[in-house]
Amino acid sequence: MPKEFSRSSRVAEQVQRELAELIRLELKDPRVSLITLTGVELTPDYSHAKVFYTTLVPEAERSALEAGLRRASGFLRRELGHRIRIHTLPELHFVFDESVERGDRLSRLIDEAVKSDRHQ
């Protein structure tokens, strides 16, 4: 495993942990709730971070949540700078992670198929 890859993934994991804690404990925006960070991808120069999240907020209210995250990104980036030491603090880009929702939908479809097989 290349040294740079392992350092990059360690930094991404640390960014994810710190952001999760900041969102949970420091963020006062009521639009940002019921959110779970599922991963962070950093560019090689650490200038940008895609922060993947999932939420229990209904789809109709998701745009308000996204607006709250965009609004809080400067605050979160600044606070992140106090917690971790890297040369370049990444600009945060929040991306909804559809994989959890897709997995849930597939699981329900499988359950329905199994149930219908039993009734035949």
Secondary structure, 3 states (H helix, E strand, C coil): CCHHHHHHHHHHHHHHHHHHHHHHHCCCCCCCCCEEEEEEEECCCCCEEEEEEEECCCHHHHHHHHHHHHHHHHHHHHHHHHHCCCCCCCEEEEEECHHHHHHHHHHHHHHHHHHHHHCC
